[in-house]
């Protein structure tokens, strides 16, 4: 990544140096995942659509610890693999929007909330900005070579602590050891709370880097 582009990494110190962590990344370009893998302070295991595991990419992605997921169904094997990464104290990378889009965290799936509540792992929001600003001359599907791409890490937060603050008025409380409620309603509520944190980080990252919405 550093050889082909000019990444500017901000806030990498916010990623906990040890223990399970979930990196929640916006997704507007195919380069976003590899860019984070190449610039993160710790090895990242991403949940990647199975369609990407083709030809020589299949053994390569598996060898560097990436996780294959079937997005057309509830892929229990992928869920187990992802939980194993976190239970082993590793870093799980997730595109909470599920697929490439505007990269604005406008529509989140519940997978991120499930992993965070199930394991108690903190979430670190990550904004990758600049990957869609211009097209390269040699390869139109990629950003121009040697162009600047910003990778901005936010403050870690605990999805269950968010739940405690939200339910405090009603007398609710947190269950210890990453064993929070995992009902459909609880996951939906957690997803909405997480979305607010991710959107706030993205807005702050845009201000910090001088990027405008729609021109990352």
Beta strands, then each sheet from edge to edge (+ up, - down):
strand 1: 6-10
strand 2: 21-25
strand 3: 44-49
strand 4: 67-69
strand 5: 91-94
strand 6: 122-129
strand 7: 148-157
sheet 1: 1+ 7+ 6- 2- 5- 3- 4-
end
